[in-house]
Amino acid sequence: MPVTLLRPQCRPECRGWLPRPASGLLAGILSCAMALAGMPAQAADPGVAFSAGKPGGPLPAGWENKPVVHGKALTVYTLVADQGNTVLQADANGAASGLIHEGDVDLARTPVVKWRWKVAAPIPNADNRVGDREDAPARLVFFFEGESSNLSFGDRAESLAASAVGEKLPYATLMYIWTDSAPPGTVIANPHTSRVQMIVVSGASGDAGKWQTLRRNVSADFQRVFHEKPGKLVGYGLMTDTDNTGAIARAWYGDLRFKPAP
């Protein structure tokens, strides 16, 4: 499918997501113990299995509900039952926050992300090309480090402005979004900053109310939209947001896994 590039004019906005680094001590101990026992360490595909939880139970360890901008209302994320499986339900009412995990994934080994999601309905009047209507009922988000000297003057100024108010913007953010404002395959630059690029993957007629299983090569997509190789993945997660339109939205997310490229 041909890709349409939409690049609206950028304006500064501070969006403060960056997960804290965590220790890999337990994984290292387990690996060493298995090696000493003469057993190969079989690592599961990285990601998250919401299906392993119980409806109404705690969210998986290491996942935090982080606001897009401090002071915004938070999207509510809960584990619920769906056709015999446990899934994550997201409810936003004029809210914007993401369920975010540290970047513990080596995209050189497992660059392909596979996930399921379902959206109850499109957000009325939402349009990801327009700043005051830039909402989405479902997103996957990926935050990357990079070389700041590669940034344009405007992007560096934006980053400095964010630092001055206590925020730190990722070098680049890649998103996969559900929207009916543009056809699947469209690439949209966030209307506030070109360092956030969105790829439409769902939202065509008939997609609402149905579970979809999707697969994307994160590394290849990053290189395609940012025209450079990705740096270190520092965080990833999912988000349902309606802070700009003030609407109500609901979505469900199934397990999310990273896999090697075929």
C-alpha positions as CSV (number, residue, x, y, z in Angstrom):
1,M,0.0,0.0,0.0
2,P,1.5,3.4,-0.9
3,V,2.4,5.6,2.1
4,T,1.1,9.1,2.3
5,L,3.3,11.5,4.3
6,L,1.4,14.3,6.1
7,R,3.6,16.8,7.8
8,P,1.8,19.6,9.6
9,Q,3.5,22.7,11.0
10,C,5.3,21.9,14.3
11,R,4.8,23.8,17.5
12,P,6.5,23.1,20.8
13,E,4.7,21.1,23.5
14,C,6.2,19.3,26.4
15,R,5.1,15.7,26.7
16,G,6.7,14.0,29.7
17,W,7.1,10.2,29.3
18,L,10.3,8.5,30.2
19,P,10.3,5.3,32.2
20,R,12.9,4.7,34.9
21,P,15.7,2.1,34.1
22,A,15.4,-1.1,36.2
23,S,17.8,-3.8,37.2
24,G,18.1,-7.1,35.3
25,L,19.7,-8.8,38.3
26,L,17.0,-11.4,38.7
27,A,17.2,-12.4,35.0
28,G,21.0,-12.6,35.3
29,I,20.8,-14.9,38.4
30,L,18.3,-17.2,36.7
31,S,20.4,-17.4,33.6
32,C,23.5,-18.2,35.6
33,A,21.7,-20.8,37.6
34,M,20.4,-22.6,34.5
35,A,23.9,-22.5,32.9
36,L,25.4,-24.0,36.0
37,A,22.8,-26.8,35.9
38,G,23.8,-27.5,32.3
39,M,20.5,-26.2,31.0
40,P,20.1,-23.8,28.1
41,A,18.3,-20.5,29.1
42,Q,15.1,-20.3,27.2
43,A,14.0,-16.7,27.3
44,A,10.4,-16.0,26.5
45,D,9.5,-13.4,23.8
46,P,9.7,-10.0,25.6
47,G,6.5,-7.9,26.0
48,V,3.5,-8.3,28.3
49,A,0.8,-11.0,28.8
50,F,-2.3,-9.4,30.1
51,S,-3.9,-12.8,29.7
52,A,-1.8,-14.1,32.6
53,G,-3.6,-11.8,35.0
54,K,-7.0,-12.0,36.7
55,P,-10.0,-9.6,35.9
56,G,-9.9,-6.9,38.5
57,G,-6.4,-7.8,39.6
58,P,-3.2,-5.7,39.6
59,L,-1.6,-4.6,36.4
60,P,1.5,-6.4,35.3
61,A,4.7,-5.5,37.3
62,G,6.8,-2.7,35.7
63,W,3.9,-1.0,33.9
64,E,3.0,2.5,35.0
65,N,0.2,4.8,34.2
66,K,2.0,8.0,33.1
67,P,0.4,11.3,32.1
68,V,1.1,12.8,28.7
69,V,1.4,16.2,30.3
70,H,1.5,16.7,34.1
71,G,-1.9,17.8,35.3
72,K,-3.9,16.0,32.6
73,A,-6.6,13.5,33.7
74,L,-5.5,9.9,33.6
75,T,-6.9,7.2,31.4
76,V,-8.1,4.3,33.5
77,Y,-6.5,0.9,32.7
78,T,-8.0,-2.2,34.2
79,L,-7.9,-6.0,33.6
80,V,-11.2,-7.4,32.5
81,A,-12.7,-10.6,31.2
82,D,-13.4,-10.9,27.4
83,Q,-14.6,-14.2,26.0
84,G,-12.8,-16.2,28.6
85,N,-9.5,-14.3,28.3
86,T,-8.1,-11.5,30.5
87,V,-7.4,-8.3,28.6
88,L,-6.6,-4.7,29.4
89,Q,-9.5,-2.3,29.2
90,A,-8.7,1.4,28.6
91,D,-11.3,4.2,29.5
92,A,-10.6,7.8,28.7
93,N,-13.0,10.7,29.5
94,G,-11.2,13.9,28.5
95,A,-8.0,12.1,29.6
96,A,-4.5,11.3,28.3
97,S,-2.1,8.9,29.9
98,G,-0.2,5.9,28.7
99,L,0.5,2.6,30.3
100,I,4.3,2.5,29.9
101,H,7.2,0.1,30.5
102,E,10.9,0.6,30.5
103,G,12.7,-0.2,27.2
104,D,13.9,-3.7,28.1
105,V,13.6,-4.9,24.5
106,D,16.6,-5.4,22.2
107,L,15.2,-4.5,18.8
108,A,18.3,-5.9,17.1
109,R,17.1,-9.3,18.1
110,T,13.3,-8.9,18.3
111,P,12.3,-6.0,16.1
112,V,8.8,-7.2,15.3
113,V,5.9,-6.4,17.6
114,K,2.7,-8.4,17.5
115,W,-0.4,-7.4,19.4
116,R,-4.2,-7.5,19.6
117,W,-6.6,-4.6,20.2
118,K,-10.3,-3.7,19.8
119,V,-11.8,-0.2,19.8
120,A,-15.5,0.3,20.8
121,A,-16.0,3.2,18.4
122,P,-14.1,6.1,16.6
123,I,-13.7,9.3,18.5
124,P,-16.1,11.9,17.0
125,N,-14.3,14.8,15.3
126,A,-10.8,13.5,16.1
127,D,-8.1,14.2,13.5
128,N,-4.5,13.4,14.2
129,R,-3.3,16.0,11.8
130,V,-4.9,18.9,13.9
131,G,-3.5,19.9,17.3
132,D,-6.8,20.5,19.1
133,R,-8.3,17.3,17.8
134,E,-5.3,15.0,18.0
135,D,-6.8,12.0,19.9
136,A,-6.8,8.3,19.3
137,P,-8.8,5.5,20.9
138,A,-5.8,3.1,20.7
139,R,-2.1,3.6,20.2
140,L,1.2,1.7,20.6
141,V,4.0,4.0,21.5
142,F,7.8,3.6,21.4
143,F,10.4,6.0,22.8
144,F,14.0,6.2,21.5
145,E,17.3,7.7,22.4
146,G,19.3,9.4,19.7
147,E,22.1,11.9,18.8
148,S,20.8,15.4,19.6
149,S,23.2,16.9,17.1
150,N,21.0,15.3,14.4
151,L,18.0,17.4,15.4
152,S,17.0,20.6,13.6
153,F,17.3,24.0,15.3
154,G,13.6,24.0,16.0
155,D,13.7,20.5,17.6
156,R,16.7,21.4,19.7
157,A,14.9,24.5,20.9
158,E,11.9,22.5,21.8
159,S,14.0,20.0,23.7
160,L,15.7,22.9,25.7
161,A,12.3,24.4,26.5
162,A,11.1,21.1,27.8
163,S,14.2,20.7,30.0
164,A,13.6,24.2,31.4
165,V,10.3,23.1,32.9
166,G,11.6,19.8,34.2
167,E,10.6,17.6,31.4
168,K,12.7,15.5,29.1
169,L,11.5,14.7,25.6
170,P,12.6,11.5,23.9
171,Y,14.8,11.9,20.9
172,A,12.1,10.3,18.8
173,T,8.7,8.7,19.3
174,L,7.1,6.2,17.0
175,M,3.4,5.4,17.3
176,Y,1.0,3.0,15.7
177,I,-2.5,4.4,15.9
178,W,-6.2,3.5,15.4
179,T,-8.0,6.4,13.7
180,D,-10.7,6.9,11.1
181,S,-9.3,10.3,10.1
182,A,-6.8,8.8,7.6
183,P,-6.5,5.5,5.8
184,P,-4.3,2.7,7.1
185,G,-0.7,3.1,5.8
186,T,-0.7,6.9,6.3
187,V,2.2,8.4,8.2
188,I,1.3,11.5,10.2
189,A,3.7,13.9,11.9
190,N,2.3,15.0,15.2
191,P,1.0,18.6,14.8
192,H,3.1,19.7,17.8
193,T,6.5,18.2,16.9
194,S,8.0,16.3,14.0
195,R,9.9,14.1,16.5
196,V,6.6,12.2,17.0
197,Q,5.6,10.2,13.9
198,M,2.4,8.2,13.7
199,I,1.6,5.3,11.4
200,V,-2.1,4.5,10.9
201,V,-2.7,0.8,11.2
202,S,-6.4,0.5,12.0
203,G,-9.6,2.5,11.7
204,A,-11.0,1.5,8.3
205,S,-14.7,1.0,7.9
206,G,-15.7,-2.1,9.8
207,D,-12.8,-2.1,12.2
208,A,-14.7,-0.8,15.2
209,G,-15.9,-3.4,17.6
210,K,-13.7,-6.2,16.3
211,W,-10.5,-7.7,17.7
212,Q,-7.6,-7.2,15.3
213,T,-4.2,-9.0,15.4
214,L,-1.4,-6.8,14.0
215,R,2.3,-7.2,13.4
216,R,4.9,-4.5,12.6
217,N,8.6,-4.3,12.3
218,V,9.4,-1.4,14.7
219,S,13.0,-1.0,13.5
220,A,12.1,-0.9,9.8
221,D,9.2,1.5,10.4
222,F,11.4,3.8,12.4
223,Q,14.0,4.0,9.7
224,R,11.3,4.6,7.1
225,V,9.6,7.5,8.8
226,F,12.7,9.1,10.5
227,H,15.2,8.3,7.8
228,E,17.8,7.0,10.2
229,K,18.5,3.9,12.2
230,P,16.8,3.7,15.6
231,G,18.8,4.4,18.7
232,K,18.2,2.6,22.0
233,L,14.5,1.8,22.9
234,V,14.0,3.5,26.3
235,G,10.3,2.8,26.7
236,Y,7.2,1.5,25.1
237,G,3.5,1.1,25.9
238,L,0.0,1.8,24.9
239,M,-2.4,4.7,25.2
240,T,-6.0,5.7,24.8
241,D,-6.5,9.5,24.9
242,T,-9.3,12.0,24.5
243,D,-7.8,15.1,26.2
244,N,-8.1,17.3,23.1
245,T,-11.7,16.5,22.0
246,G,-12.9,15.9,25.5
247,A,-14.7,12.8,24.3
248,I,-15.2,9.4,25.9
249,A,-13.4,6.4,24.4
250,R,-13.0,2.8,25.3
251,A,-10.5,0.2,23.9
252,W,-9.2,-3.2,24.8
253,Y,-5.6,-4.5,24.4
254,G,-4.5,-8.1,24.3
255,D,-1.1,-9.6,24.8
256,L,1.9,-7.7,23.2
257,R,5.0,-9.6,22.2
258,F,8.3,-8.8,20.4
259,K,9.6,-11.4,18.0
260,P,12.5,-11.9,15.7
261,A,12.1,-10.8,12.1
262,P,11.1,-13.6,9.7
